[in-house]
Amino acid sequence: MTKFLLSVHVIVAILAVGPIAVAASMFPRYAQQLTTDGEDPDGKAAGVAGILHKICRGYALFGIGVPVFGLATAVQLDALTDVWLIISIVLTAVAAAVLAMAILPSQQRVLAVAGGTADAGAPAVPASRLSMLTGVFNLLWTVVVVLMIVRPGSTTGA
């Protein structure tokens, strides 16, 4: 059962976090075009940005399976008290918070301002801020992956 849970955990992580990382990283480029007057006359940037936002939002829901199967695997391995796992759990929660409370709302605000549906005077989100937030999200996941592979203090000998 442990091998099954670990396999599902890794597969869901790859299939959920990977697309979010790529789509969120691409979004600022199109956000820049949307926030600069006259650079999107055919609406291509708005269309691509909208699709990238939908990818991030949709895969974020799918990504809930990553910690669910990760915790189930940790229970099977009796590793819930291992420091590397606790740090990974905290970093995963921080990455989820960055995505849910910063990246997704910022993307939505960019799209609303560009589409003219935002409140009057709503500030546009700078593309550089979105790039930074996405970089933090990706860095957090990179550290989690390294911790999962290295597992300092692990008793498995791997």
FENHUJO-V188087 format. One record per residue. N is the residue number from 1. SS is DSSP state (helix for helix, strand for strand, loop for the rest). Layout:
# FENHUJO-V188087
n=N ss=SS
n=N ss=SS
This chain:
# FENHUJO-V188087
n=1 ss=loop
n=2 ss=helix
n=3 ss=helix
n=4 ss=helix
n=5 ss=helix
n=6 ss=helix
n=7 ss=helix
n=8 ss=helix
n=9 ss=helix
n=10 ss=helix
n=11 ss=helix
n=12 ss=helix
n=13 ss=helix
n=14 ss=helix
n=15 ss=helix
n=16 ss=helix
n=17 ss=helix
n=18 ss=helix
n=19 ss=helix
n=20 ss=helix
n=21 ss=helix
n=22 ss=helix
n=23 ss=helix
n=24 ss=helix
n=25 ss=helix
n=26 ss=helix
n=27 ss=helix
n=28 ss=helix
n=29 ss=helix
n=30 ss=helix
n=31 ss=helix
n=32 ss=helix
n=33 ss=helix
n=34 ss=helix
n=35 ss=helix
n=36 ss=loop
n=37 ss=loop
n=38 ss=loop
n=39 ss=loop
n=40 ss=loop
n=41 ss=loop
n=42 ss=loop
n=43 ss=loop
n=44 ss=helix
n=45 ss=helix
n=46 ss=helix
n=47 ss=helix
n=48 ss=helix
n=49 ss=helix
n=50 ss=helix
n=51 ss=helix
n=52 ss=helix
n=53 ss=helix
n=54 ss=helix
n=55 ss=helix
n=56 ss=helix
n=57 ss=helix
n=58 ss=helix
n=59 ss=helix
n=60 ss=helix
n=61 ss=helix
n=62 ss=helix
n=63 ss=loop
n=64 ss=helix
n=65 ss=helix
n=66 ss=helix
n=67 ss=helix
n=68 ss=helix
n=69 ss=helix
n=70 ss=helix
n=71 ss=helix
n=72 ss=helix
n=73 ss=helix
n=74 ss=helix
n=75 ss=helix
n=76 ss=helix
n=77 ss=helix
n=78 ss=loop
n=79 ss=loop
n=80 ss=loop
n=81 ss=loop
n=82 ss=loop
n=83 ss=helix
n=84 ss=helix
n=85 ss=helix
n=86 ss=helix
n=87 ss=helix
n=88 ss=helix
n=89 ss=helix
n=90 ss=helix
n=91 ss=helix
n=92 ss=helix
n=93 ss=helix
n=94 ss=helix
n=95 ss=helix
n=96 ss=helix
n=97 ss=helix
n=98 ss=helix
n=99 ss=helix
n=100 ss=helix
n=101 ss=helix
n=102 ss=helix
n=103 ss=helix
n=104 ss=helix
n=105 ss=helix
n=106 ss=helix
n=107 ss=helix
n=108 ss=helix
n=109 ss=helix
n=110 ss=helix
n=111 ss=helix
n=112 ss=helix
n=113 ss=helix
n=114 ss=helix
n=115 ss=helix
n=116 ss=loop
n=117 ss=loop
n=118 ss=loop
n=119 ss=loop
n=120 ss=loop
n=121 ss=loop
n=122 ss=loop
n=123 ss=loop
n=124 ss=loop
n=125 ss=loop
n=126 ss=loop
n=127 ss=helix
n=128 ss=helix
n=129 ss=helix
n=130 ss=helix
n=131 ss=helix
n=132 ss=helix
n=133 ss=helix
n=134 ss=helix
n=135 ss=helix
n=136 ss=helix
n=137 ss=helix
n=138 ss=helix
n=139 ss=helix
n=140 ss=helix
n=141 ss=helix
n=142 ss=helix
n=143 ss=helix
n=144 ss=helix
n=145 ss=helix
n=146 ss=helix
n=147 ss=helix
n=148 ss=helix
n=149 ss=helix
n=150 ss=helix
n=151 ss=loop
n=152 ss=loop
n=153 ss=loop
n=154 ss=loop
n=155 ss=loop
n=156 ss=loop
n=157 ss=loop
n=158 ss=loop
